[in-house]
Amino acid sequence: MCLAIPGKILTTEEQNGCRTGSVRFGGITRQTYLDFVPEAQIGDYVMVHVGFAISKVDADEAARTYKELESLGLIEGELGPSGGPADETGS
């Protein structure tokens, strides 16, 4: 099953004509395409589906959704286990 997971935009940049950014999901950070949410900026929360941010959400909604997905055991299946090479430390 593929889900949209909420994450926080940490950085943005242009790569090969596409807007991308680092998005943090709990302790995991992934590169994400941001072209579908041109209004999203660093610090905003977005819903990410298969590497593409598809909508912007507020911080409270992002936290509620993330907790619910985590309690159902669905985060690890979508992002992989935390502690891997994409794990972000110190924030």
C-alpha positions in Angstrom: 0.0 0.0 0.0 1.3 3.5 -0.8 0.4 6.3 1.5 1.0 10.1 1.6 3.2 10.8 4.6 3.5 14.3 6.2 7.0 15.8 6.4 8.7 19.1 7.0 10.7 20.9 4.3 14.2 21.5 5.5 15.9 22.7 2.2 14.9 23.5 -1.3 16.8 23.7 -4.6 16.5 23.6 -8.3 17.9 20.4 -10.0 17.6 19.8 -13.7 14.7 22.1 -14.0 12.8 20.6 -11.1 12.3 22.0 -7.6 13.4 19.5 -5.0 14.0 19.6 -1.3 15.0 17.6 1.8 11.9 16.7 3.7 12.1 15.2 7.2 9.6 12.5 8.3 10.3 11.9 12.0 14.0 11.1 12.1 14.2 10.2 8.4 15.1 12.7 5.7 14.4 12.1 2.0 14.8 14.1 -1.2 11.4 15.1 -2.5 10.0 16.7 -5.6 8.2 20.0 -4.8 6.9 21.1 -8.2 3.3 20.2 -7.3 3.3 22.6 -4.3 5.1 25.7 -5.6 3.8 27.7 -2.6 5.6 25.4 -0.1 8.7 26.9 1.5 11.3 25.8 4.0 9.6 25.1 7.3 6.3 24.1 5.7 4.7 20.7 6.1 3.7 18.7 3.0 2.1 15.4 2.2 4.5 13.2 0.2 3.5 10.3 -2.0 6.1 8.2 -3.7 8.7 11.1 -3.6 6.4 13.9 -4.7 4.9 16.5 -2.4 1.2 16.6 -3.3 -0.2 19.1 -0.9 0.7 21.5 1.9 -0.7 20.9 5.4 -0.5 22.7 8.7 1.9 21.5 11.5 -1.0 20.2 13.7 -2.5 18.2 10.9 0.9 16.8 9.9 1.6 15.7 13.5 -1.8 14.1 13.9 -1.5 12.2 10.6 2.1 11.1 11.3 1.2 9.8 14.8 -1.8 7.9 13.4 0.2 6.3 10.6 3.0 5.4 13.1 0.5 3.9 15.6 -0.8 1.7 12.8 2.8 0.6 11.9 2.6 2.1 8.4 5.5 4.6 8.6 8.3 2.0 8.5 6.7 0.2 5.5 6.7 3.4 3.5 10.0 5.0 4.6 12.0 2.0 5.9 13.3 1.7 9.4 14.8 4.7 11.1 18.4 4.5 11.8 19.3 3.7 8.2 21.6 5.9 6.0 18.9 8.5 5.5 18.4 8.9 9.3 18.8 12.5 10.4 20.4 13.1 13.7 20.5 16.2 16.0 17.1 17.8 15.2 
